[in-house]
Every structure is written in C-alpha cells, then in structure tokens.
Amino acid sequence: MPSPRLSSLFLAPIVSVSLLASCAPAAPEGEGEAEILGAASSALTAQQRLAACDQDPRVIAGLVTREICAGADIFFRETFEGNGRSCGTCHPVGNNFTIDIPFIDALLEDNPLDPLFVFEQDPELTDLETPELKTLGLIRENIDGFDDLDNKFSMRAVPHTLSLATSITPDPVDGIASPPVHRTGWSGDGAPGTGSLREFLTGAITQHYPTDLGREPGVAFRLPTEQELDLTLAYQMSLGRTNELNLTQVNLADAEANEGRQAFLDPARGRCNVCHANAGANHLDTGRNRNLDTGTRKAPATGTIGAFDGGFGGSGLASPNIDVLDIGFLNGFGDGTFSTPPLIEAVDTPPFFHTNAFGNQIEGAVAFYLSDFFKNSPAGLELEARFGSPVQFPDSDINKIGRFLRVLNAAFNVDLAKQRLNAAQVLVQQFHDTRADVQRRLMELAEAEIDDALEVLAAGGTPLHPVSTDRLQLAKTEIAAGLSATTWSQRQGRISNAISRVQNARDQFGSNINFQLGKGNLMY
C-alpha cells in the first residue's frame, strides 16, 4: 500500500466515483473501480464534471462549491490528450503540491511507470526532461521559448501551488515595464499570453504534457477550453490560506521562536519583513509581489545546463543578454530577477530557491542572506541603501528565525489537518457510510499534514513544542483507528477525538496565528 503522500497519486481517481456517477457505467467496488473511473474521467467535458459534482457529498454538504470541485477534477485527472501527466503529477496534494527528492525516490520504488517518468518510457520524449529530475528534483523549463530546445532551457524546482490568492499580484514598483497580470512560477513569468494564473494551465500543458516535442496543439495535446481554464483557476485560487497574518500581533510560546519573529521584523537585524511582509510573498511597502535579483542566479550550477537561468523576461530573445554568473560573458536570458515566494509554507516545501542550490533546511535558506551572493546583489544593495548598512545579524539568529518559521508552518499544517478532519466529521454525520471513501481520504490527508507538522517541529537543537508533538501523535492514533473502524459511528468518534488532539497541539504554539483556509483544501 502506498504511503499517504504517494496515494495522492495512485488513489486520487477514487474521487471520481461521485464525479462519474451520472456518466460512467457502474463498477464493482475495489481496485478495478478506481482504475476504470480514473481512466474515464479524463474524457469528461467541463459541463459533465459540473453536473457530476452536484452529487459529490462535499458539494451537497456545502463544504465546497461545484466549480471548485470540477476544477479540482481537472487539476488532478485531466491529461488533455497528452502523455498521461496531469497538474497533480508535479503538484500532488499529499506532498504539499510539489515534488522533492524523497517523494521522487518513493514514487520510483512504488510506481516507476508513473507519468512523471514518461521521458524514460517514450522515445519521442527523451528530451522532455533530464536526469536531474530524478537526482535533484529539477524539471526542464523552456521559459524563454521553444525555438532552441537543445540550448535554450533552464533547470528548476517545482514550486508549490498553495496560497496563490495571496501571492501573485504584481508590484509595479519593481521597475518591470510590462509586468504580467500575475506573478506565477519562480521568475514571475510562468504563464503565456497576459501572464495570468488562468493562462498558466495552457503553458503547463504545452511544456509538460506533449506526446512529442513538436508540441503542436491538436496533435501533441489538446488545449483547454475556456470553461476548463475558469474552473481550474477557481480551484487554484481556493488552495492553502487566503489571508495574511499580522506578525506584530502574533506572540509565540517558544521563547527562541518568538525572538526569531522579532529578528524577522527588526530592520536592524533580519529585515526579512521588507520583502516578505508578514512572512508572505509581498513587499512591505505595497503589499504586492515584487520581482527581485537577490543573487540566487549566481549559485553554482548543478547538473545539465542549457542556458544559465536569467530569471524574468527572456522570452523572445534570439541570443543571451545577461551574464548570469558575472563571469565575463553573456550566458543567459532575462533580467536576473525572480518572484518572491511566501514563507509560511516554506519549511515543508523545499527547495527554497529555484534550483535548491542552498540546501533543503530552512536554516540554510536564512543563512543565505548573510552570504556575499545576497549582500552584493541588487536586492541586498537596495536594503543597504534603505537602512544605511548591509544586512548583518548574528549567527544565533539563523536558528531563531528558523524556529519562528517552523512554528508558523506547523500551525498551517495543523490547521489544514483540522479543516480536513472537520469536513470528514460533517460528512460522516450527514451521510453515515455513504461515500465513506471520501471521509477516509480526508482523514488520510489530515494525517499527511500532521506528519508534516511533526517533521517541521523536529528542528535542530532544543526540540520544538514536545507537548504538541505528543498530542499530534495521539491524533494519528485516533485517525488510524478511525480508518479501520467497521461502523460509521465508530469512525465519527475517532474523528472527534482526533480533532480534540489536534486542537490541543495547536493551542501550544501561541496567539494570533490565524489562518483563513480555502475550500479547495478539501479536494484531491
């Protein structure tokens, strides 16, 4: 049986039992049901998905809108007549909507024929990816065009898609003459056309879904319809959290974490809050997402190289226009800037920069801002001019800021777990054993978030919140008992107990860490 994380890929088609109730033949319960329905779901029209979503218990109970439900089904199951990949291939719900080395290694062991590895199975797609997908978790991106496939590409990590509603509004102050409608992807220009999140799906299909590298629409894949674009957008905008914190009002129970919060805010110490206001992705001055050259482009290159990654704005250029590494010759496309990512979700969604060149622990990412890479970058020099001195904080602040971010991330994990457990409780109360598979899957995904919280809290040095860790382990015990329960009433009792344990754990973190969560977190 796959782990809860991996089952987001292998068991996700089970949700289509409800989606296909009105348009697919009945199948006996068991493994065959998931396979038959999963295959059929890719042939559904948007209208069929909407009609089927009217029968989904989460929609009937008012937990999710039919539009979010249908958008999620497109996101996780629609292959657009391509090579078998979907959005969920690289953005699996059980792995924080990203892929990393531990996930890839586990997937290779459990399912080496997964569409993620289609480039090894189909001779037409040999150059769709490079070996660095499996060794470094980096995917091949032709962000600057498909005119020179052998040389004009970059290697990038997969950014998560959580909390996009808070992080994609472009900031005109960053000096880019014609910014995209939305900042998507690592460099803020991940979508074609006007650059909207709605159009991101079209770019993703063209880049990652083709059956051949000619990438001709109608031949190598089909393009999404206008309605499919709208529905997928509705789902994506409902993921993660939909609000920002006020860190000046937050108080953390862990003394070192709370001092890390103060260092994060202090312009004489971390100065982090200027570019990551309230630990989000927006600039303090404008509340919008700003592209910045922070020096990450100069990181030592790893693996296969096309052009060095010049960040934003290289599309349409016939030849390199930037010395990415400052080594004396033009070797990349773009202006050197990358989009600021949110930090609340960062600890359990590594890598923290576009190539993972600075490690996969949050403390390593914090330490980067003491490096010459950052201090000598345009962003670093801008902060120096603003405050009259370079960024400089003591090494002891590295772990303190790390602890602060770990508590925020763990609180987010625990809130997601509680949201899913609460939804499972509503469903078992209203529907008893009808569609118990949805209840169980929500419980499994809640457990995945608890596992994330436990991992996030397992920081170096003094353990973070041992009482919370104990409560979360007890919640996992209740979930396990609920998953094996033989009656709905037993399942209901175990879910209720798990919710109490999760809330007990959350209460230990501090005050005013208040997240508003989107309804899309209940889909898979």
N, C-alpha and C positions, 0 to 999 in steps of 0.2 A: 504494500500500500504506500503510495507517495506520502511525503510529509505534508502538513497543512499548507506550506508555501507552494510546493510543487503541484498539489492537487488543484490549485487555482488554474493551472493549465490543463490538466488531464480530466478533471471532473467538472469544469465550468459548463459544458454543454447540458448538464443535468437541469440547469435553469430553464432550458428550452422546452422542458416538459409542459410548462404552463404556456410558454410563448407559442407553442405549436399545437396546442390542444384543438384549435379550430381548423388547422390546415395540414395536419400530418396524420397518417394512419396510426392507430393505437399500436403500442409495442408492449411486450411483457416487461415487467419490472426486472431490473438487473443491469448488467454491464451493457448488453446489447441496446438497451433503451437509450443510454447516453450516446452511444456511437451513432445510432440511426438518426436521432434527433439533432445531434451536433452537426452531422453532415447536411441535413436538410435545411438547417437554419440559415446557411449561407446563401440559399436561393430565395429567401423571403424578400418581399418588397417592403418599403417603409410603412405603407398602409397596413400590410399584413402584420407587421410587428406591432404597430399601434393597436390594432384590433385584438391581437393575442395578449398584449399587455393589459388589456382591460380585465383579463381573467387571472392576472398574477396576484397572489394574495397580498403582496406589499402594496400594490396599487389599490386593491379593494379596501385594504385597511387604512388607506390614506397616508402611508409611510413614504411613498414615492409617487411622483406623477407618471402618467403613461408615457410622456415624452422622454423623461429621464430613463425609464425602463427600456423603451425602444432604442434610445441612444446607446445604452449600455450593451444591449444585444448586438448592435452594430460594432461597437468598440471591441467586444471580446470574441465575436464569432464570424463577422463578415470578412471574407477573403477577397472580395472584389475580382473574382475570376483570375486571381494571380497565382503565386507559387505556394499558397497554403498558409501564409502568415496573416495575422490579424494585428490590430493595435495591441491586443493583450499578449502577443508573442514577446514583445520587448517591454511591455508595461503590465506585468502580471499583478493582479490585485493582492495576491498573497505574499508578494515580495516588495511591497511599498511602491508599486507601479514603476519599477526599474529592474534592471538585471545587473548582477555583480558576479564576481568570480565564484563565491560559494554557491550561488544559485545555478550558475552555468555548470559547475562541476557536478552538482547533484542531478541536474537535468540530463547531462551526458550519461550519467550512470543509469538513470531510470528510463530515459527515452531518447537515445542517440539519434532517432529519426524525426525528432521534433522539427517543425518548420524553421525554427531558429537556425538550424544547421543545414538548410536546404542547399547552400552553396557547395557542400561536400557531396551531395547526392545527385545533383543535376549538372551535367557538363555545360549546359547553357548558362549556368550561374556561377561558375567557378570564381569569377572575379567580382561577384556581388559583395563578398566580404573578404577579409584577410585572416590569417591565422591568429591575429591579435584579438579576434572576437573571443576565442576560447582561452587564450593565455592571459589577456589583460582586460577583458570585458569591453573592448573598444569596437565600435561599429564603423564601417566605411561610409563617409558622408561626402556627397558631391555638392556641397553648399554653394559653390561658385559656378555651377553649371555642369552639363554632361558632355561638353564638346571635346574633352581630352581625358578619357576615363583612366588612362594609364598613369597620368602625371598630376591631374588636377583634382585631388581629393584630399581629405583630412581624416584622421582617426579621432573619434570622440567617444566618450562615455555616453550612456543613456540617461538623460535627466528624468527625474520622476515627474508625474503629472498632477501631484497633489496641490491643492490650494491655488490653482491658476487664477481664480477670480480675484485674488489679492495681489497678483504679482506681474501682470502683463501689460499694464497701461504705460505707454512710453513717456519718458520725460524729455520734453523739447530742449531742456537746458543742457543736455549733453552735447549739443552742437551739431548733431547729425541733421543735415539739411532736409531730408525727406524720410523721416522715420517711418517704419511700418506701422500699421494700425495697432498691432500688438507685438510685444516682445516675446517671441517663442524660441525655444531651443537655447543652446549655450551662448550663441552670439546675438540673440535677439532678432535673427532674420531667418528663422526656420521654415517660414511659410512662403509659398509663391504668391503672385498677384499683389494684392494690397498688404500682404503680410499678416492677415487676421488669423486668429486661432481657428476660425471656421474653415479657412483655406488650408490649414496645416494638414488636414487629412489628405487632401489632394497631393500635397508634396510628399507625405509619408508613403502613400500608395506608389507613387512614381519612383521613389528612392528604394523602397524596401520590399515591395510586393511583386515585381515583374517576373514573368516567366522567361524572359530573355533580356539582354542588356541593351537592345534597341529601344526598349521602353516606349513602344508605340501604343497609345491608348486604343482600346478596342481589339488589340492583338495580344499584348503582353499583360494586360489587365483591363478592367473597366473603370471608368471614373465614377465617383459617387454622384448620386442625384442631388438636386438642391435640397430636397427634404431630408435625405440622409446626412447632408452636411449640417443642417439645422439641428437634427436630433442628436448627432454626435457632439455638437457644440453644447447643447443643453446638458448632456451628461458630464462632459469635461468641466463645465463651469460649476458643477454641483459636487465636485470631489474635494476631499480634505476639509479645511476650515474656510470660512467665508468672511472672517473678521481679522483685525489686527489687535494685539494686546496693547496695553499702556504700561510699559515697563517701569515708569516712575511710580505706579501704584502697586506693582507686583512686590510681594515680600516672600522670600524663600526660607523654608525652615532650616535647611542645611546652611550653616554659617559661611562655609567656604563658597558654596554656590551663590549665596546672596552677595558676598563680596565680589564674586565674579560678575554678577549683574551690575554692581556699581562700577567696576572697572570697564565693563562694556559701554556704559553710558558716559563715563568720565572723559571729557576732551583732553585731559592731561595724562590719561592712561591709554585705554584701548582705542577710543574714538570710533569703535565699531558702529555705534548708533547713527553715525552720519550717513553711511551708505546702506546700512541695514536697520533702518528705523524700526524700533520695537521688535527686533530680531526677524523682521520680514525681509522683503526684497526691494523696498522702496527707499528713496533718498529722503533724509530728514527735512530738507528744505522745501520739497514739493509734494511729497507723498506719492511719487511716481517712480517707475523703474528706469534706472539710468544705465546706459552702456558705459563701461569704464575700461581703460587699459591699466590693469593692476600688475603687469609683469608676468602673469602666468603664461603668456605666449612664449616666454624665453626659457621655459622649463626644458630640461634635457629631453630630446625626442626619444620615444620608445617605439620599437617595432618598425613595421613597414611605413614608409614615408612617401606620400605623393608630394604635394606642396606642403611646406610648413603652414601651420594653422594661423592665418592672419585675422581671424575673427570676422567682424561685421563688414559687409559692404564690398565683397569681392566679386559679386555676380556681374557678368558681362565683360569682365576684363580679359583681354586676349593674352596678356603676359603678366608676370608677377610685378607688384607695385610696392611691396613693403619688405624691408629687411626684418623678418620676424624675430630673429635671434640676435640682432645687432652684431653681425659678424662680417659686415662689409660688402654684402651684395644682396640684390632683391631676390627673395626666395619664397614669397607667399602672396596671397591675395586678401585684401581687406584693409582695415584701418587700425587693427590691433586691439579693438575693444570687444568686450564680452558682456553679456547681460548679468546683472546682479541676481543671484538666486536667494530664495528665502532660507533662513537659518533654523527656524523652529523645527522643520522636518529634516535637518541636515544630518544629525548624528547617525541615524539608521538608514540613510540613503547615500552612502559613499559611492563614487568618489565625490570630493567637494569642489573640484575644478574639472575642466573639460577633458583632461587626459589622465587624471589620477596620478600625476607626477609627484605629488607631495604627501603620499600616504593615504590610508583609509581610516585613520582615527581622527576625531575632531580636534584633539590637542595638536596634532601635526598641522592641521589647517590653520589653527590660531597662530601657531609659531611662524607660519609663512609670512605673517605681517611684520615680523621683525627682520625678515631677510632683505638682502640688497635687491632681490627681484622686485619686491614691493616698494621699498624706500626710494629707489631710483626710477620708479615708473611714473607716468603722468598722474595717476591717481594718488600715489604716495606724495609726490611733489605738490599736488594741489592741497592735500591735507597739511603739509608742512607750511605752505604759504598761508593757509587759513588760520593756523594756530601758532605759527611762529617758531615751530621746531618739528623735527622728524617724529614719526610715531616711535615711541620708546616706552615699553612697560617692562617691569621685572619678569624674569623667568617664572617666578611663582604665580604670576597672573595667568600664565598659559593654562595651568591645570584648573585654576579657579574659574576662568571664563569657560573652559571645557565642562566643568561641573555644572555651571549655570545652564549651558545649552543642553546638557544631558537631562537635567530636570525638566526643562521646557519640552524636550522631545518625548520624554517618558510620560509627561502629563498628556500630551497629544495622543500617544499610543493608548493610554488607559482610557481616555475619553472616546476614542474610536471603538475600543473593546466594549465599553459600556453602551455606546449607541447601538451596536450590533446585538448585544445581549438584550437590551430593552426591546428592540424590534422583534427578536425571536420570542420574547415573552408575550408581546402583543399578539403575535401570530398563533402561538400555542393556545392562548386564551380564547381567541376568536374562532380558530379552525381546528383545534384539537390535533388529530392525526392527519388531517387533510394537508397535503403538501408539506409533510414533515421534513422532506429533503431540504426545503428552503430554510426551515428553522435550524436544522443541523449544520447546514453550510454557514449560516451566520454565526453559529456557535464556534465552528472551526476557525473562521476568520477572526473572531474575537480572541480566540486563543493565540492566533498568529501575532496579533498586536500585543498581547500580554508577553509573549516570548520576546518580541522586540523591546518592550519596556524593561524586561529583566536583563537583556543584553546591554541596553543603553545604560542602565544603572550599575552595571558591573565595571565601573571605572577603575583606573589605576589608583593606588594609594588607599586612603580610607574608604571603605565601602559606602556607597550612597544609599540611604534610606533602607537599612536592613529590615525594619518593620514592614515597610511597603513590599519589599521582596517576599517576605513570608506570606503576607496577605495575598499577593498575586499567585504564589504557588498554590495556596489553598483554593483560589478561584479556578486555577487549572484543574485541580482535583474535582471540583464540582462540575466543571464543563465535561470532563471525561466521563463522570458518572451520568450526566445528562445525555451524552451521546449514546451511551449503552443502555439507557432506560428503555423498558419494554412498554410503558404506557405514557400517554401524554401528560397525565397528572404528575408522574414521577419526573418527567422532563421539565415541567413547569417549576417544580420545587427546586430542582438543581439549578435552573437558570436564575431563580430568585436568590438563592444562596450565593451564586457566583457574582451577581450584581452587588450584593452587600459587601462581599470580599473586595471587589474592585473599588468600590467607593471608599472603603476603609483605607485601602492603599493610596488612593488619590488624595485623601484628606491630609496625609502626612507631608505633602510637597510644599504647601504654603498657601498664600491667599492671592486672590485676584488674577489667577491664571485661568481666564475664562474664554474658552473657545466656542464659537458658533460653528457647528458642523453641517456640511451639505448633505442632502438626501442621497446623493449618488454613492455615498459610502456603504449603502445597503445593497448595492448591486454587485454582481460578479459574473 
